[in-house]
Amino acid sequence: MILKDSIQYTVTLDAFTGKVVNTSQQAVKLLTRQDAKDLALATYAGKVRMVEYDQNAAIFTVKIIKDNTEYTVTIDAVSGEITHVKQDKLQPLTENAVKVLALKHQEGKVEHIELITENSITVYVVTLVSGSKQQTLKFDAYTGQECS
């Protein structure tokens, strides 16, 4: 079976001679990135880190973070079937890495860094001081993304 441009080609070969015995083609509807994301989230509700499509294999790979675990979900782009799931426990970023992130967002001096759980998400709360101005930033402890 070969998939190209939303057409699924089926080729049957003679096992001894290698000659083509039969061919057929059928238009198929492929999942969209949003479809793949929705399917993965329906099973592993969490925060989507990445959605990737492999055209050669006709699969989507969706990475989701939930409860300090990264789930890598592989989905068949034709059938919508989840074909593989890999789980990896994540370690939070180091305070030093978060300090570097904070200073990229805002100039100043890092006064305080604290690791907390807020709305079931582990975040670093960073307090920066610049002159007489104080600012608090929050970063996801596992992805480094700024939280509001």
ChimeraX commands (.cxc) that place a marker at each C-alpha (Angstrom):
marker #1 position 0.00,0.00,0.00 radius 0.5
marker #1 position 1.32,3.43,-0.98 radius 0.5
marker #1 position -0.16,6.79,0.00 radius 0.5
marker #1 position 0.48,9.85,-2.15 radius 0.5
marker #1 position -1.50,13.09,-2.43 radius 0.5
marker #1 position -4.53,11.65,-0.57 radius 0.5
marker #1 position -4.67,8.67,-2.95 radius 0.5
marker #1 position -4.07,5.20,-1.54 radius 0.5
marker #1 position -2.56,2.83,-4.09 radius 0.5
marker #1 position -2.70,-0.92,-3.48 radius 0.5
marker #1 position -0.33,-3.05,-5.54 radius 0.5
marker #1 position -0.41,-6.85,-5.41 radius 0.5
marker #1 position 2.73,-8.68,-6.55 radius 0.5
marker #1 position 3.33,-12.32,-7.41 radius 0.5
marker #1 position 5.60,-13.58,-4.61 radius 0.5
marker #1 position 7.68,-15.75,-6.96 radius 0.5
marker #1 position 8.01,-13.63,-10.08 radius 0.5
marker #1 position 7.70,-10.14,-8.61 radius 0.5
marker #1 position 5.27,-9.19,-11.38 radius 0.5
marker #1 position 2.33,-6.92,-10.65 radius 0.5
marker #1 position -0.86,-8.99,-10.42 radius 0.5
marker #1 position -3.34,-6.27,-9.49 radius 0.5
marker #1 position -3.44,-2.54,-8.74 radius 0.5
marker #1 position -6.14,-0.30,-7.35 radius 0.5
marker #1 position -6.42,3.22,-6.10 radius 0.5
marker #1 position -8.80,4.95,-3.74 radius 0.5
marker #1 position -9.11,8.53,-2.55 radius 0.5
marker #1 position -8.72,8.78,1.21 radius 0.5
marker #1 position -9.31,11.61,3.61 radius 0.5
marker #1 position -6.28,12.30,5.78 radius 0.5
marker #1 position -6.48,13.72,9.25 radius 0.5
marker #1 position -5.52,17.34,9.69 radius 0.5
marker #1 position -3.03,18.50,12.33 radius 0.5
marker #1 position -5.98,19.68,14.41 radius 0.5
marker #1 position -7.69,16.27,14.07 radius 0.5
marker #1 position -4.52,14.53,15.29 radius 0.5
marker #1 position -4.15,16.98,18.17 radius 0.5
marker #1 position -7.80,16.49,19.20 radius 0.5
marker #1 position -7.49,12.68,19.08 radius 0.5
marker #1 position -4.35,12.70,21.23 radius 0.5
marker #1 position -5.87,15.14,23.73 radius 0.5
marker #1 position -9.01,13.02,24.02 radius 0.5
marker #1 position -6.86,10.23,25.44 radius 0.5
marker #1 position -4.05,12.17,27.15 radius 0.5
marker #1 position -5.51,15.50,28.26 radius 0.5
marker #1 position -2.61,17.84,28.89 radius 0.5
marker #1 position -0.55,20.53,27.20 radius 0.5
marker #1 position 0.41,19.92,23.56 radius 0.5
marker #1 position 4.10,20.50,23.01 radius 0.5
marker #1 position 4.34,19.52,19.33 radius 0.5
marker #1 position 2.37,18.11,16.37 radius 0.5
marker #1 position 4.40,16.71,13.48 radius 0.5
marker #1 position 3.33,14.99,10.25 radius 0.5
marker #1 position 5.50,12.39,8.50 radius 0.5
marker #1 position 4.29,12.34,4.89 radius 0.5
marker #1 position 6.32,9.23,3.99 radius 0.5
marker #1 position 4.76,7.12,6.75 radius 0.5
marker #1 position 1.39,8.96,6.82 radius 0.5
marker #1 position 1.54,9.36,10.59 radius 0.5
marker #1 position 1.20,12.20,13.05 radius 0.5
marker #1 position 3.33,12.44,16.15 radius 0.5
marker #1 position 1.83,14.47,18.97 radius 0.5
marker #1 position 3.77,15.26,22.15 radius 0.5
marker #1 position 1.71,16.09,25.23 radius 0.5
marker #1 position 2.85,16.98,28.73 radius 0.5
marker #1 position 0.65,15.87,31.60 radius 0.5
marker #1 position 1.54,15.35,35.27 radius 0.5
marker #1 position 5.32,15.62,34.74 radius 0.5
marker #1 position 5.17,13.03,31.96 radius 0.5
marker #1 position 5.68,13.56,28.24 radius 0.5
marker #1 position 3.47,11.33,26.09 radius 0.5
marker #1 position 4.57,10.80,22.49 radius 0.5
marker #1 position 1.43,9.65,20.65 radius 0.5
marker #1 position 1.68,8.22,17.12 radius 0.5
marker #1 position -1.53,8.39,15.05 radius 0.5
marker #1 position -2.24,6.81,11.66 radius 0.5
marker #1 position -3.20,9.74,9.39 radius 0.5
marker #1 position -5.64,7.60,7.38 radius 0.5
marker #1 position -7.48,5.57,10.02 radius 0.5
marker #1 position -7.10,7.93,12.99 radius 0.5
marker #1 position -5.91,4.99,15.09 radius 0.5
marker #1 position -3.40,5.60,17.87 radius 0.5
marker #1 position -0.67,3.14,16.90 radius 0.5
marker #1 position 1.96,3.79,19.57 radius 0.5
marker #1 position 2.39,5.70,22.82 radius 0.5
marker #1 position 5.67,6.36,24.59 radius 0.5
marker #1 position 5.86,7.84,28.09 radius 0.5
marker #1 position 8.87,9.68,29.47 radius 0.5
marker #1 position 9.09,11.12,32.98 radius 0.5
marker #1 position 10.31,14.69,32.83 radius 0.5
marker #1 position 12.67,16.46,35.15 radius 0.5
marker #1 position 11.99,20.13,35.84 radius 0.5
marker #1 position 14.35,22.71,34.41 radius 0.5
marker #1 position 17.12,23.80,36.72 radius 0.5
marker #1 position 16.84,27.13,38.53 radius 0.5
marker #1 position 19.82,28.36,36.53 radius 0.5
marker #1 position 18.07,27.55,33.23 radius 0.5
marker #1 position 14.96,29.40,34.41 radius 0.5
marker #1 position 17.09,32.37,35.46 radius 0.5
marker #1 position 18.49,32.56,31.90 radius 0.5
marker #1 position 14.96,32.39,30.46 radius 0.5
marker #1 position 13.72,35.13,32.75 radius 0.5
marker #1 position 16.59,37.43,31.85 radius 0.5
marker #1 position 15.84,36.93,28.14 radius 0.5
marker #1 position 12.29,38.19,28.79 radius 0.5
marker #1 position 13.16,41.06,31.09 radius 0.5
marker #1 position 16.36,42.87,32.01 radius 0.5
marker #1 position 17.24,43.17,35.66 radius 0.5
marker #1 position 18.43,41.10,38.56 radius 0.5
marker #1 position 16.77,37.86,39.62 radius 0.5
marker #1 position 15.74,38.39,43.23 radius 0.5
marker #1 position 13.86,35.16,43.91 radius 0.5
marker #1 position 12.97,31.85,42.18 radius 0.5
marker #1 position 10.37,29.46,43.56 radius 0.5
marker #1 position 8.99,26.16,42.22 radius 0.5
marker #1 position 5.23,25.81,42.86 radius 0.5
marker #1 position 2.20,23.88,41.59 radius 0.5
marker #1 position -0.56,26.11,40.30 radius 0.5
marker #1 position -3.77,24.75,38.73 radius 0.5
marker #1 position -2.09,21.32,38.53 radius 0.5
marker #1 position 0.83,22.77,36.52 radius 0.5
marker #1 position 4.33,22.95,37.99 radius 0.5
marker #1 position 5.75,26.44,37.43 radius 0.5
marker #1 position 8.73,28.51,38.42 radius 0.5
marker #1 position 7.84,31.93,39.79 radius 0.5
marker #1 position 10.67,34.37,39.16 radius 0.5
marker #1 position 10.89,37.81,40.74 radius 0.5
marker #1 position 13.04,40.32,38.83 radius 0.5
marker #1 position 14.15,43.73,40.01 radius 0.5
marker #1 position 15.25,46.51,37.66 radius 0.5
marker #1 position 15.96,49.78,39.45 radius 0.5
marker #1 position 12.89,50.45,41.59 radius 0.5
marker #1 position 10.66,48.27,39.40 radius 0.5
marker #1 position 9.79,44.69,40.44 radius 0.5
marker #1 position 8.22,42.15,38.08 radius 0.5
marker #1 position 7.05,38.57,38.54 radius 0.5
marker #1 position 7.24,36.05,35.68 radius 0.5
marker #1 position 6.02,32.46,35.59 radius 0.5
marker #1 position 7.49,29.64,33.50 radius 0.5
marker #1 position 6.31,26.08,32.96 radius 0.5
marker #1 position 8.88,24.06,34.91 radius 0.5
marker #1 position 9.12,21.38,32.20 radius 0.5
marker #1 position 8.81,23.28,28.91 radius 0.5
marker #1 position 10.17,26.69,29.88 radius 0.5
marker #1 position 7.19,28.41,28.26 radius 0.5
marker #1 position 6.08,31.62,29.91 radius 0.5
marker #1 position 2.74,31.30,31.68 radius 0.5
marker #1 position 0.29,34.12,32.17 radius 0.5
marker link #1:1,2 radius 0.2
marker link #1:2,3 radius 0.2
marker link #1:3,4 radius 0.2
marker link #1:4,5 radius 0.2
marker link #1:5,6 radius 0.2
marker link #1:6,7 radius 0.2
marker link #1:7,8 radius 0.2
marker link #1:8,9 radius 0.2
marker link #1:9,10 radius 0.2
marker link #1:10,11 radius 0.2
marker link #1:11,12 radius 0.2
marker link #1:12,13 radius 0.2
marker link #1:13,14 radius 0.2
marker link #1:14,15 radius 0.2
marker link #1:15,16 radius 0.2
marker link #1:16,17 radius 0.2
marker link #1:17,18 radius 0.2
marker link #1:18,19 radius 0.2
marker link #1:19,20 radius 0.2
marker link #1:20,21 radius 0.2
marker link #1:21,22 radius 0.2
marker link #1:22,23 radius 0.2
marker link #1:23,24 radius 0.2
marker link #1:24,25 radius 0.2
marker link #1:25,26 radius 0.2
marker link #1:26,27 radius 0.2
marker link #1:27,28 radius 0.2
marker link #1:28,29 radius 0.2
marker link #1:29,30 radius 0.2
marker link #1:30,31 radius 0.2
marker link #1:31,32 radius 0.2
marker link #1:32,33 radius 0.2
marker link #1:33,34 radius 0.2
marker link #1:34,35 radius 0.2
marker link #1:35,36 radius 0.2
marker link #1:36,37 radius 0.2
marker link #1:37,38 radius 0.2
marker link #1:38,39 radius 0.2
marker link #1:39,40 radius 0.2
marker link #1:40,41 radius 0.2
marker link #1:41,42 radius 0.2
marker link #1:42,43 radius 0.2
marker link #1:43,44 radius 0.2
marker link #1:44,45 radius 0.2
marker link #1:45,46 radius 0.2
marker link #1:46,47 radius 0.2
marker link #1:47,48 radius 0.2
marker link #1:48,49 radius 0.2
marker link #1:49,50 radius 0.2
marker link #1:50,51 radius 0.2
marker link #1:51,52 radius 0.2
marker link #1:52,53 radius 0.2
marker link #1:53,54 radius 0.2
marker link #1:54,55 radius 0.2
marker link #1:55,56 radius 0.2
marker link #1:56,57 radius 0.2
marker link #1:57,58 radius 0.2
marker link #1:58,59 radius 0.2
marker link #1:59,60 radius 0.2
marker link #1:60,61 radius 0.2
marker link #1:61,62 radius 0.2
marker link #1:62,63 radius 0.2
marker link #1:63,64 radius 0.2
marker link #1:64,65 radius 0.2
marker link #1:65,66 radius 0.2
marker link #1:66,67 radius 0.2
marker link #1:67,68 radius 0.2
marker link #1:68,69 radius 0.2
marker link #1:69,70 radius 0.2
marker link #1:70,71 radius 0.2
marker link #1:71,72 radius 0.2
marker link #1:72,73 radius 0.2
marker link #1:73,74 radius 0.2
marker link #1:74,75 radius 0.2
marker link #1:75,76 radius 0.2
marker link #1:76,77 radius 0.2
marker link #1:77,78 radius 0.2
marker link #1:78,79 radius 0.2
marker link #1:79,80 radius 0.2
marker link #1:80,81 radius 0.2
marker link #1:81,82 radius 0.2
marker link #1:82,83 radius 0.2
marker link #1:83,84 radius 0.2
marker link #1:84,85 radius 0.2
marker link #1:85,86 radius 0.2
marker link #1:86,87 radius 0.2
marker link #1:87,88 radius 0.2
marker link #1:88,89 radius 0.2
marker link #1:89,90 radius 0.2
marker link #1:90,91 radius 0.2
marker link #1:91,92 radius 0.2
marker link #1:92,93 radius 0.2
marker link #1:93,94 radius 0.2
marker link #1:94,95 radius 0.2
marker link #1:95,96 radius 0.2
marker link #1:96,97 radius 0.2
marker link #1:97,98 radius 0.2
marker link #1:98,99 radius 0.2
marker link #1:99,100 radius 0.2
marker link #1:100,101 radius 0.2
marker link #1:101,102 radius 0.2
marker link #1:102,103 radius 0.2
marker link #1:103,104 radius 0.2
marker link #1:104,105 radius 0.2
marker link #1:105,106 radius 0.2
marker link #1:106,107 radius 0.2
marker link #1:107,108 radius 0.2
marker link #1:108,109 radius 0.2
marker link #1:109,110 radius 0.2
marker link #1:110,111 radius 0.2
marker link #1:111,112 radius 0.2
marker link #1:112,113 radius 0.2
marker link #1:113,114 radius 0.2
marker link #1:114,115 radius 0.2
marker link #1:115,116 radius 0.2
marker link #1:116,117 radius 0.2
marker link #1:117,118 radius 0.2
marker link #1:118,119 radius 0.2
marker link #1:119,120 radius 0.2
marker link #1:120,121 radius 0.2
marker link #1:121,122 radius 0.2
marker link #1:122,123 radius 0.2
marker link #1:123,124 radius 0.2
marker link #1:124,125 radius 0.2
marker link #1:125,126 radius 0.2
marker link #1:126,127 radius 0.2
marker link #1:127,128 radius 0.2
marker link #1:128,129 radius 0.2
marker link #1:129,130 radius 0.2
marker link #1:130,131 radius 0.2
marker link #1:131,132 radius 0.2
marker link #1:132,133 radius 0.2
marker link #1:133,134 radius 0.2
marker link #1:134,135 radius 0.2
marker link #1:135,136 radius 0.2
marker link #1:136,137 radius 0.2
marker link #1:137,138 radius 0.2
marker link #1:138,139 radius 0.2
marker link #1:139,140 radius 0.2
marker link #1:140,141 radius 0.2
marker link #1:141,142 radius 0.2
marker link #1:142,143 radius 0.2
marker link #1:143,144 radius 0.2
marker link #1:144,145 radius 0.2
marker link #1:145,146 radius 0.2
marker link #1:146,147 radius 0.2
marker link #1:147,148 radius 0.2
view
